Amino acid sequence: MSQEPEVVSLDHETRLHEDDHHSTKLWLRLLTCSSLIESRLRSALREEFNTTLPRFDFMAQLARVPEGLTMGDLSRRMMVSGGNVSGIAAQLVREGLIDRSPVPNNRRTFMVKLTPRGRRAFTAMAAQHEQWIIQMLGHLESDEVDQLMLLLNQVKRGL
């Protein structure tokens, strides 16, 4: 009986050495988990909705603020450059998913909001996105999630 070769996952933790500091080990574990989740979400969004994670994030920000956001607000919330936001906005306008209109008394600033079609599209994507997250993390028990959240909050506060 032949033995199949072991499949080795090439992730951030492959950089580790036994004598690395525990903080380095933790950092690479967090980065690996985040990268794996993000990679799966990117693939699923592309396959199921023919969209990208940045477009999903853009629409998610608008879904949270139905009255709309300025392009600057979107850029800050998404933590990306104005150019990135402008490119995504132009695509979504062409597809009829968002409206972009000048802000009264400020011709250089644009207000962006989801169209009814955009809201329907995002609602479908968000529901599926939640299911994907549950599939990836739902194996954790409630008390384990609470413990992780507490520990990650300590990490966040320390930053």
N, C-alpha and C positions, 0 to 999 in steps of 0.2 A: 504494500500500500504506500503510495507516494504522499509525501507531506507537502502541503501547499506552503509557499513562502509567507512569512509573516508580513502583513501590510503595516508599514510604519507611517504614522501620520506626521507630515512635515508641517509643524506648527511652531509658534514662537518659543515654546518650551524646549524645542530641540537644541536651542542655544545654551541651555543650562549646563553648568558643571556642578559636580557634587559639592564643591566647597564654596559655591556662590552664596552670598548672604541671603537670609530668608526673605528679605524685602525684595530682592531681585527675583527670587522664585515666585513670590506672590504677584509681583508686577507682570511677569510673563504668563502666569496662569490667568490673570484677569484679562490681559490682552488677547490671549488665545480664545478664551470663552467669548469675549466681545466680537472678535474677528469671525469666529465660526457662526455665531448668531447672525451677524450682519451679512455674511456671505450667503447663508441660506435664505434670508429675507430678500436680498437682491435678486437671487435666482428665481425665487417663487413669484415675486412681483413682476419680473420680466416674463416668465412663462405664463402666468395666469392672467395678468392685466396688461401686458406689453408696456410696462412703465418702469421707471427707475425709483430707487430709494429717495434720491433728492426731490423728485417730483412728488412722491408720496408725502415726504416731510413738509414740502411747501404747502400742499393742500391740507395737511393736518393742522398747520398753523392757522390757516384761513378758516378751517372748520371750527376752531376754538373761539374765533372772533367773527361772528356772522356779519357785523357791520363793516368789516374789512380792516386791512392794515396798510400802512404805507410801505413802499418798497424798502425804505431804510429800516423800518421795524422788522420786516421779514428777514432782511439780511442779518440784523442783530440776533433775532430769535434762532435763526438757523446756523449762526456762527460761520457764515460764508461771506465772500465779497459781494458787493453790489452787482458786479458783472455776472456772477453766477446766478443770482436771483433774476436779473434782467433776462438772461437767456432762457431760464425755465419759464418765466412769465410769458415771454413771447410765444413759446411753444403752446402753453396752456390757453392763451388767448386764441391762437389759430384753431385749436381744437374745440373752442367754445366752452371750456371748463372754468374759465375765470373771466371777469371783467376788469379792465384797467382804465381808470378815469382820473383826470387831473384834479388835484385838490383846489377848491376855490381859494383865490387870493395867493396861490403859490403854484405857478405854472410848471415849476421844475419838479414838483413832488406828485407822485401818482398813488392813488388809493386802489387796492386790489381786493376783490372778493370773489368767492365762488359763485358761479351761475347755478341755477336750479339743476342743470345737467351735471355740473361739476360736483354739486352736493350729493346727487344720487350716485355718481361714480365713486366719490370718496367714501360714502357710506358703505358701499359694497366692498371696497378695498379694505377699509378699516375693520369690518367684521371678519374678513378672511385673515387679515394680519393678526388679529387677536387669536384666532384659532391656531395659526402657525406658532405664535409665542407659547400658547398653552401646550401644543405638541412638543415644543422644545424644552419647556421648563416645568410642565405640569406634573412631572414625576416627583418633584420635591413636595414634601409634606408641608402643611401650613406652618408648623412650628419651625421647620427648617428655613422656610422663606423669611419668617420673622427674624430668625437668628442672623441670616445673611444680610437682611436689610439693616439690622442694628449694627453689624460689623462694618458694612459698607458705608453707613452713615458716619461711623467713627473715622473711616478712611477719608471720606469727603470733608469732614470738619478739619481734619489734619492738613488738608491741602489749602 
